[in-house]
C-alpha cells in the first residue's frame, strides 16, 4: 500500500472540508418546504424519548422503527433543546466521516493513494450523497457504520487482533440498530471473511467472538421488544409489512399501491381473526401481514418474478431525488447515476486486470439488491451502496493512462465486459428516459 504524501493529505483534508461545508449549505436548500415525512418521524420519536414517553412513533407503534438514529437526535435535543443545529451538524459530520472511512477502504482495496483520493472526491460531490447529507435521515449514520464495518472486514480478512473482532461486532450491531434491513448482511459478511481468511491460511475461530459481540449489542433492544410484544423481535417488526408491501395484487414494487389494497388487506386480516378496530399487538398484526405476503408469493410465483424485476429496476434505475416536482432535477440526478455506473463497470474491468478483490465491497451491493427483490424498493434504498460504487468507479481513472488502457483492453474478455456492461446501462437508461419524457413515469 502506497503511503500518502503531505500533498495527498492536504488534498484529502480539502475534500473533506468542502464536503462538510456543502452538506451544511444543503440543509436550508433541502428544507425550503419544511421537513419530509421520515424526518418528522425521527424528530417525533426523539421528543417522545426526551419527554419520557418511550419509543412510540406517531402511529402508536413501538418497534416499526429502529432506535439508533432517533436516540442520537434525542441526545442532540437534550444538549441543545429546541434547536436543530446539533442534529444537522451531526448529520453533516457523519456524512463527511463516511467519506474519510471510504477513502481508507479504497486505499485497502486499490493499494493506491491517488485512486483512494479519487474515491473520496466521488463520494464527496456525488449529488444524491450531498443531498441526503443535509437531511435528518438514517442514511448518514448508516453509511458511516456500513463503510466502517467493511473496512474492519477487509482488515479481519488479513489480520487477527482481538480488538478488531470486538470492534467489528460493536459496529455491526450499531449498523443493524440503525437500519434493520442490514440484519441478514452481517452473517453473510462474516461468511465472506471466513472464506477470505481460509484462503490466506488464517484461523477463523476468533470470528466467533465478533459474532457473539454483535449479538450482545442487539440483546438490550431484543429484550425490550420481548417485554413490549411478548414475542421474539430482534430488531424491528417492519419486515413483515415491507414484505407485504412488495408482494400483493396491488403492488408495483414500491411503497405506492393501487387503490383497493386497504380493502383487500382488511379482508385478509379478518380471515385471520384480526379486525382493523381491534388489531391486537403490533407484532401479531405484522406477523399476519408477513403470512399474507408469503401465501401470495406461493400462490403467484410468476407475478412474484415480475415484481422482483420491477423492484430491481426501481432500486437501480430510478433517480434518487428530494421531491418529484422537477424533471430537470431528476434528469440531472439520473445522468450522474449513469456516469457512476459506467465508471463502476470500467473500474471493475481495471480491477480484474490488476487482480483487485472487490469481495467485501460487493457483498452489500448484492445483499441490498436481493433484499429489494424480497421486500419493496425505493430509489433512496440504494444510497448505502453508492459510496461502494464510487470506490469501484475510481479505478476507471487508470484508463486515462494509455499504457493501462492498452493493458486492460488487450484482454478480449475485458472488451466484452465493457461493451456488454455499457450497452446494458445505455439500454436501461434509454428506456427510462423515453418513459420519463413521455410522462409514463414520474
Beta strands, then each sheet from edge to edge (+ up, - down):
end
